[in-house]
């Protein structure tokens, strides 16, 4: 059985790599002796993680402190990548918001779409062409369980995750003839900084970033899409048998309840 390095190449590029699921992907690939290009805004965190993984696993790690919301981020990233062949691309960077759309900051909502949707589109288009020429590669898109139904009070976020999920599934079909594996990874509530930034809850049965990454690694190359966690899988399957109107009503009631609980907790 081929190692990930033999199957995909020497280098992996991970966005949103300074914490959470992105950091866990970095640790997972480092164990496989895959060199890393870690992309995130927080330079100090990236530098610390880079030094740790270099020392522990004896690999090359490049810290690229880049804001993917900026218009010129790709040109900046190219200076870090240089002529290295990226065989694995993890489109993980993203953030969410919570509350009524009409009350949310429009610039923040627009930036969310830029980071969650536009950046993965640009990155994938740039790195997939060399993968096609080499005849191998892997791309993972971070979707979410909310990608499977419109979710009130997380309106822009759920729409952006549907974009990620659909792009991953569609590219799985388009790129398989080039020997490129594509996966849409759809976690539910996960113990990361995401909930703090989005002002939301992990839900009653949160998963860890390590569990989410293990789910991805077990599914990569075997299927176009995977939902992390048995309870999340049940919820996603159940939503297929309920009318669109009812699933939106249920989702809205659940998220509104979690949002209120989180808000009360923050105030106490």
C-alpha positions in Angstrom: 0.0 0.0 0.0 1.4 3.4 -1.0 2.1 6.0 1.6 0.5 9.4 1.2 3.8 10.9 0.2 4.3 8.3 -2.6 0.7 8.7 -3.7 0.4 12.4 -3.8 3.8 14.0 -3.5 6.3 15.7 -1.1 4.4 18.9 -0.2 1.0 19.7 1.3 -0.4 23.2 1.5 -2.9 23.8 4.3 -4.9 27.0 4.8 -6.2 28.0 8.2 -3.3 26.0 9.6 -2.6 27.9 12.8 -5.3 26.1 14.9 -8.1 23.6 14.9 -8.7 21.3 12.0 -6.0 22.9 9.9 -3.4 22.5 12.6 -4.4 18.8 13.1 -4.0 18.2 9.3 -0.5 19.6 9.6 0.3 17.3 12.4 -1.2 14.3 10.6 0.8 15.0 7.4 4.0 15.7 9.4 3.8 12.2 10.8 3.8 10.9 7.2 7.0 12.9 6.5 5.2 15.2 4.1 6.7 18.7 3.9 4.3 21.5 4.7 3.3 25.0 3.6 1.2 26.4 6.4 -1.0 29.4 5.6 -2.8 31.6 8.1 -2.8 35.2 9.3 -1.3 34.7 12.8 2.5 34.7 12.2 3.6 33.8 15.7 1.4 30.7 15.9 2.5 29.6 12.5 6.2 30.1 13.4 5.7 28.1 16.6 3.9 25.2 14.9 6.5 25.2 12.1 9.4 24.9 14.4 7.8 22.2 16.4 7.0 20.1 13.4 10.4 20.6 11.8 12.2 19.5 14.9 9.9 16.6 15.8 9.5 15.1 12.4 12.6 16.3 10.5 10.6 17.8 7.6 10.6 21.1 5.8 7.9 23.5 6.9 7.2 26.9 5.5 5.1 29.4 7.4 3.2 31.7 5.1 1.4 34.4 7.2 -1.1 35.6 4.6 -4.6 37.0 4.8 -6.6 35.1 2.1 -9.3 37.8 2.1 -6.9 40.2 0.3 -7.2 40.6 -3.4 -3.6 39.9 -4.1 -3.1 36.9 -1.7 -2.1 34.5 -4.5 0.8 36.6 -5.7 2.0 36.8 -2.1 1.6 33.0 -1.6 3.6 32.3 -4.8 6.7 33.8 -3.2 6.5 31.3 -0.4 5.7 28.3 -2.6 8.3 29.1 -5.2 8.9 26.1 -7.4 7.8 23.5 -4.9 5.3 20.9 -6.2 2.2 21.0 -4.0 0.6 17.5 -4.1 -2.0 18.0 -1.4 -4.2 21.1 -1.0 -6.3 21.5 2.1 -8.9 24.3 1.7 -9.6 24.6 5.4 -9.5 28.4 6.2 -12.9 29.9 7.0 -15.0 31.6 9.5 -18.7 31.9 10.4 -21.1 34.3 12.0 -24.3 33.9 14.0 -27.5 35.9 14.4 -30.0 37.5 12.1 -28.6 38.3 8.7 -30.2 41.8 8.7 -28.3 42.7 11.8 -24.9 41.3 10.8 -22.1 43.5 9.5 -22.2 43.5 5.6 -18.4 43.7 5.3 -17.9 40.7 7.6 -20.5 38.7 5.6 -18.8 39.6 2.3 -15.3 38.8 3.8 -16.8 35.4 4.8 -17.7 34.6 1.2 -14.2 35.7 0.1 -12.5 33.5 2.5 -14.8 30.5 2.5 -15.6 30.5 -1.2 -13.5 32.8 -3.4 -10.1 31.8 -1.9 -10.6 28.0 -2.3 -11.7 28.6 -5.9 -8.5 30.6 -6.7 -6.2 28.2 -4.8 -7.7 25.1 -6.4 -7.5 26.5 -9.9 -3.9 27.5 -9.4 -2.6 24.2 -7.8 -4.7 21.7 -9.7 -3.1 22.4 -13.1 0.3 21.2 -12.1 -1.4 18.2 -10.4 -3.0 17.3 -13.7 0.3 17.5 -15.5 1.9 15.2 -12.9 -1.0 12.8 -12.9 -1.5 12.8 -9.1 -2.7 14.9 -6.3 -5.3 15.4 -3.6 -7.6 18.3 -2.7 -9.9 18.5 0.4 -12.6 21.1 0.9 -14.0 21.9 4.3 -17.7 21.8 4.1 -20.0 21.3 7.0 -23.2 19.5 8.1 -25.0 22.8 7.5 -24.1 22.5 3.8 -26.9 20.0 3.6 -29.7 22.3 4.5 -30.3 26.1 4.6 -29.6 27.2 8.2 -31.3 30.4 9.5 -29.1 32.5 11.8 -26.1 31.1 10.0 -27.3 32.1 6.6 -24.2 33.2 4.9 -22.1 30.6 6.5 -24.4 27.7 5.5 -24.5 29.0 2.0 -20.7 29.2 1.8 -20.4 25.6 3.1 -22.8 24.4 0.5 -20.6 26.0 -2.1 -17.5 24.1 -0.7 -19.4 20.8 -0.6 -20.7 21.2 -4.1 -17.4 22.2 -5.5 -15.6 19.3 -3.8 -18.2 16.7 -5.0 -18.2 18.1 -8.6 -14.4 18.2 -8.9 -14.2 14.6 -7.5 -15.9 13.6 -10.8 -14.0 15.9 -13.1 -10.5 15.2 -11.7 -10.7 11.4 -11.1 -9.6 10.8 -14.7 -6.4 12.6 -13.9 -5.7 10.5 -10.8 -6.5 13.3 -8.5 -8.5 12.5 -5.3 -11.0 15.2 -4.2 -12.9 15.1 -0.9 -15.6 17.2 0.6 -15.2 16.9 4.4 -18.3 17.8 6.4 -17.9 18.1 10.2 -20.5 19.2 12.7 -19.7 20.8 16.0 -16.0 20.6 16.6 -13.9 21.8 19.5 -12.0 24.6 17.8 -11.7 28.4 17.9 -14.4 28.5 15.2 -17.2 28.6 17.8 -15.7 31.5 19.7 -15.3 33.6 16.5 -18.8 32.7 15.2 -20.3 33.1 18.7 -21.9 29.7 18.4 -22.1 26.4 20.3 -20.5 23.0 19.4 -23.8 21.3 20.2 -24.4 18.5 22.6 -21.8 16.0 21.3 -18.8 17.9 20.0 -16.1 16.1 18.0 -12.3 16.8 18.2 -10.2 18.1 15.4 -8.2 14.9 15.5 -11.4 12.9 14.9 -12.4 15.0 12.0 -9.0 14.7 10.3 -9.0 10.9 10.9 -12.4 10.8 9.2 -10.9 12.7 6.2 -7.9 10.5 5.9 -9.9 7.3 6.0 -12.3 8.6 3.2 -9.7 10.3 0.9 -9.5 8.4 -2.4 -12.5 6.3 -1.6 -15.5 8.6 -1.9 -16.4 12.2 -2.9 -17.9 13.3 0.4 -17.9 12.3 4.0 -19.7 13.5 7.1 -17.8 13.3 10.4 -19.5 11.6 13.4 -22.3 9.1 13.6 -24.8 11.5 15.0 -24.1 14.0 12.2 -24.5 11.3 9.6 -27.9 10.4 11.0 -29.0 14.1 10.9 -27.8 14.5 7.3 -29.6 11.3 6.2 -32.8 12.3 8.1 -32.9 15.7 6.4 -33.4 14.0 3.0 -36.7 12.6 4.1 -38.2 15.9 5.4 -39.6 18.7 3.3 -37.4 21.7 2.6 -39.8 24.0 4.5 -39.8 21.8 7.6 -36.0 21.2 7.6 -35.4 25.0 7.5 -37.9 25.6 10.3 -36.2 22.9 12.4 -32.7 24.2 11.7 -33.7 27.7 12.5 -35.2 26.7 15.8 -32.2 24.6 16.8 -29.6 27.3 15.9 -31.6 30.1 17.5 -31.8 28.1 20.7 -28.0 27.4 20.7 -27.3 31.0 19.8 -29.4 32.3 22.7 -27.7 29.8 25.2 -24.3 30.9 24.0 -25.2 34.6 24.3 -26.5 34.1 27.8 -23.4 32.2 28.8 -21.2 35.0 27.5 -23.1 37.6 29.5 -23.0 35.6 32.7 
